[in-house]
Amino acid sequence: MSDVYYALITVGMLVSVSKIIGVAFERIGINHIVGEILGGMIMGPYAAGLLINTLLYRFIGFNLIDINDYVLAISDIALIFLIFSSGVGEGFAPLRRSGGKGLVVAVGGAAVPFMAAYYYYFMEIHDIKAAMLLGATFMATSTAVVVKLLDNVENRNVWELIYNAVVLDDVVGIVSLAVVLTLATASHVSIRLAIETAVALVAVWTAMLVASLMIIPRAMNAIKRPELIESSSLAAAFAMSGISVMVGLSPVVGAYLAGISVGESLVKERARSFSQTLESSLGPLFFATLGAEVPLQEFLNPSIDLGVLIVTSIAVATKALGAMMFSLPFTRKPRDSALIGAMMIPRGEVGLVIAATGYSMGIITPQLYSETVLMIMATTLLGPLLAPNRRGHP
């Protein structure tokens, strides 16, 4: 049997268990994302999955629970659905109204943790390149986690500020990765080279935004047969995600741009209903996969445990502080700014990409890589626990 079908078995088990635990957590007042991540950790290849594989391998000849490339690919598709769905639901209006404010919060909320992490790592390992890359992993908030948490934010102004901050935060994170990699691979550190790299990527993102808003709504409005709306929406989401990767951005950025563009069309309601159905079906897989990838055996290493505790504390405190400080001039209410700070704590997709890139290049050591992955997972769990859990979309 092909590895693809083995992957489908893994996907089915992860989705089922994570969804059940997520629903159970919601009933006791804990955000379902926490349950879905923990469900993945439980069923993953480092916990119950390991026991299942050990018991059944001699009978079936393959590992029933295996996070292989096929599972990761399906998980990435689930992430695209999740971000695309949020974009369709809101359109371009929130970005138009408060995109500038969101950018300030995104940049400020990324700069503070980067500087703190860079200083900490440089003092620990005395390696500028590694310190820059590790600092960059502290910057980007998990778009997927925050988009789901926004369901519980009732204040519309705060909701829009968080929404814009988190989607622009992804762009800031990718631009920072490109700048850091450029500096890390250059023969000497050049401020001019860093600025040129950042400006180029921002220009690409702006061009994609303008082009998608000009083309996609018109194309969707031209559809005469209702049954083509769903497939056209999927085509837009996948195409924009692929283009984003081709130009050096995250697929999340492309999915978001496709979503807000479809959200500006006349068929947005049908597209939103369809995308929400897909997202609710496959969405838990993304969070379950995050949990399943946590290398639980690393917790047996006391030195890594101490390192994870330190860097997680830095990540939580600096992200919350940075987002809170830079949002306060807009909210003018410490309580609302504190909520924004708490909501921006979860790290995720971009941070994992940065850590994996640094590890594959030999810049980040295995121990530092493990610490970083565990830090990202810890903040992903802490964010939903600290965020509000009342129902009601603004």
C-alpha positions, -999 to +999 in steps of 0.1 A: +000+000+000+013+035-009+025+059+018-003+082+008-029+058+022-009+054+054-009+092+057-047+092+053-050+068+082-028+091+104-049+121+093-081+104+102-069+094+137-054+128+144-085+147+133-109+124+153-090+124+185-081+161+184-117+171+176-131+151+205-106+165+230-111+200+216-149+198+221-144+184+256-121+212+265-146+238+253-173+223+275-152+230+306-143+265+295-109+259+278-103+270+243-107+241+218-073+249+202-056+237+234-075+204+232-067+199+196-029+205+201-029+182+231-048+156+211-021+157+186+006+153+213-013+123+227-018+106+194+016+116+180+046+093+173+062+103+206+033+093+229+003+069+222+013+068+186+046+052+195+029+025+216+004+018+188+031+016+162+052-008+184+022-031+191+009-033+156+040-031+134+047-068+135+011-075+123+006-048+096+042-041+086+040-002+088+037+026+113+000+035+118+009+069+132+036+087+112+040+124+105+054+121+070+055+145+041+020+136+030+005+144+064+024+177+066+012+186+031-025+179+040-019+199+072-006+228+051-037+227+030-058+228+062-039+259+072-046+275+038-083+268+043-082+284+077-066+316+067-085+319+034-118+315+053-110+343+077-101+366+048-133+358+029-154+366+060-139+401+064-128+412+030-105+442+026-125+465+049-106+459+082-072+464+065-085+496+048-098+510+081-070+501+105-042+485+085-018+513+095-024+507+132-021+470+128+013+475+111+025+495+140+015+468+165+029+441+142+063+458+139+065+468+176+053+435+188+080+418+166+109+442+173+108+439+211+110+401+213+137+400+185+159+424+204+155+407+237+161+372+222+191+384+201+207+399+232+201+367+253+215+343+227+244+365+218+254+366+255+250+328+257+266+316+225+286+346+212+275+339+176+259+369+157+244+348+129+229+322+152+216+349+176+199+368+147+182+337+134+171+326+168+159+361+176+138+360+144+120+329+156+105+350+184+090+376+161+060+362+142+027+354+159+008+323+147-019+336+123-038+303+125-041+303+163-050+340+166-076+339+138-094+311+157-091+330+190-107+361+175-141+344+177-140+353+214-132+390+211-163+411+214-149+447+210-149+454+172-120+480+174-098+456+193-108+428+170-097+447+139-065+458+155-055+422+164-067+409+131-046+434+111-016+431+134-015+393+131-018+391+093+008+418+088+029+402+115+033+373+091+047+396+065+070+412+090+083+377+100+090+366+065+107+399+056+128+395+088+137+359+078+149+371+044+169+399+059+185+377+085+193+349+060+209+375+037+231+388+064+239+353+077+251+342+043+269+374+033+306+378+037+301+409+058+271+425+076+257+453+053+229+475+065+223+486+029+219+449+018+194+443+046+173+474+037+173+464+000+161+429+008+133+442+031+121+469+006+120+443-022+098+419-003+075+447+009+072+458-027+063+423-038+036+420-011+021+453-020+021+444-057+004+411-049-022+429-028-031+454-055-031+427-082-053+403-063-078+430-054-080+441-090-083+407-106-099+381-083-131+400-074-138+407-111-131+371-120-154+358-093-182+383-103-180+370-139-190+335-128-225+327-141-229+292-128-232+289-090-215+255-088-183+270-101-179+294-072-165+268-048-139+255-072-129+290-083-124+300-047-102+270-041-082+279-073-077+314-060-065+302-026-041+276-039-028+298-067-021+328-044-005+305-018+018+290-045+027+324-059+036+336-024+061+308-019+076+314-054+083+351-045+098+343-011+067+349+011+047+325+033+018+305+018-003+320+046+002+355+031-011+343-003-041+325+013-050+357+032-047+379+001-069+355-019-094+354+010-098+392+013-101+395-025-128+369-028-144+387+002-147+418-020-167+399-047-205+396-051-203+358-044-185+361-010-214+346+010-214+313-009-176+312-010-174+319+028-199+291+036-179+267+015-145+277+029-158+275+065-171+240+059-136+229+047-119+248+075-141+232+102-134+198+088-097+200+083-088+229+106-082+206+137-056+187+116-033+217+115-033+221+153-031+183+159-001+181+136+016+209+156+011+189+187+022+156+171+055+171+160+065+180+196+096+159+204+084+148+239+115+128+246+135+161+247+117+169+281+139+141+296+170+164+291+173+187+321+195+212+302+169+216+275+141+219+300+159+248+317+166+264+283+129+260+272+117+276+304+140+306+300+133+313+263+096+307+267+095+332+295+113+357+273+090+350+243+058+354+264+069+385+283+084+404+254+057+397+228+030+407+253+049+438+264+057+449+228+022+444+214+007+461+245+030+491+244+025+498+207-013+492+208-019+515+238-018+548+218-047+534+197-068+517+223-061+542+251-073+514+275-046+493+293-071+464+296-077+463+258-040+466+251-033+438+276-058+416+257-039+424+225-006+415+241-020+382+253-035+374+219-002+379+201+017+355+223+013+323+202+042+316+178+038+291+150+043+285+113+068+312+105+089+306+136+091+269+129+102+277+093+130+301+105+142+275+131+142+247+106+161+269+080+188+278+105+191+242+116+194+229+081+221+255+073+241+244+104+238+278+120+216+266+149+228+236+170+205+206+176+199+215+213+190+252+204+167+239+176+149+216+201+146+244+226+132+267+199+106+242+187+095+235+223+093+272+230+070+277+200+048+249+210+046+262+246+036+297+235+010+281+211-006+264+241-003+294+265-019+319+241-053+302+240-051+297+278-045+334+284-070+346+258-107+352+265-130+322+260-164+339+258-184+333+226-196+359+202-180+373+171-178+412+171 
